[in-house]
Amino acid sequence: MKHFIVYNTQGKILRTGTCQDKCFSLQVLNPGESVLEGKADDMLQKIVGDKVVDKIEEDLSKEKKQKKTPKTQQKKHVTNEQWQDVLDRLKALEKNNE
């Protein structure tokens, strides 16, 4: 059995795992992918040349920003019924304050 790392032309690790020796080259599924024997952590490492290297802090923070969109920036969908409910509550508050 061999440990494999499949990565793209930018060095991003796409898949890791183990396979039989005869299936090693079959791990490449798409154009632009390459396979390397070894173990790696796709969250903390990348491929440079033909070596596994640790990502620098800048790479890690970029990936975090790309993956997470703060809830305040996410698009919201409010139905007409929800808007009507808000308006009804506002009217009730206005009446209570008069």
Secondary structure, DSSP 8 states (H G I E B T S, - for coil): -EEEEEE-TT--EEEEEEE-GGGGGGG--STT-EEEES---TTTEEEETTEEEE--HHHHHHHHHHH---GGGS-----HHHHHHHHHHHHHHHHHH-
